[in-house]
Amino acid sequence: MTTDTAVHEHADLVAQVMNGICTRTLNHFAEEAKLNAESLKDAFDRYEIDYAWHVLGSDRMREETVSLLETRLKHAATDAQKASVAGILQSAAAAQAPELLMSFDNDVPVVLTDLLCAAWRAH
């Protein structure tokens, strides 16, 4: 795989992950909490909401994705595979607007595992 191909593939995977996430502004989230007759704190606790850049860049998201990947591959992830997961999540985190929120219950680990397995099978 050439460097140009690797960069293009990385950018494509980041874009696909970003297209699949659900983010909200604080105002939008507050309106949803109000409609559900719950306090903003209760809504944050229930949905485990944080800034999108923090959720995507978290150890928890990376570890969940690597764990799913290892289950799918039926072997321990290589250092290169772990680095690929971390790189994609870090790139997606860096691309988020600072005020956007998302919850940890997004299916990013499943989506990213599916994307990576499909990309690696294609090589």
Residue, then its C-alpha position, 0 to 999 in steps of 0.5 A: m500500500t502506498t503512502d497516498t493510498a494509506v492517507h486516503e484510506h485513513a481520511d475515508l475511514v475518519a469521514q465514515v466514522m464522523n458520518g455515523i455519529c450523533t452529536r448535539t449542541l448543549n442547547h439542543f440537548a437541554e431542549e430534549a431534556k426539558l421535553n423529557a421532563e428531566s434535569l440537564k444533570d439527570a439527562f447527562d448522567r443517563y446518557e453519559i454525555d460529554y464533548a464529542w472530541h472527548v468521547l471519540g478520543s477517550d481510552r474507553m472508546r479506543e479500548e472498546t473498539v480494539s476489543l470488538l476488533e479482536t473478537r471479530l479477528k479471533h486474535a489479539a490486535t497487532d500494534a499496527q491495528k491498535a495504532s490504526v484504531a487510535g489514529i482514526l479516533q484521534s482524527a475524528a476527535a480533532a475534527q469535532a467542533p469544540e461545543l458539540l456533545m455526544s454520548f458514549d452509547n454511539d455505536v462508533p466501536v461497532v461501525l469502526t470495527d466493521l469499516l476496518c475489517a472490510a478495508w483490511r479484507a480488501h487488501 
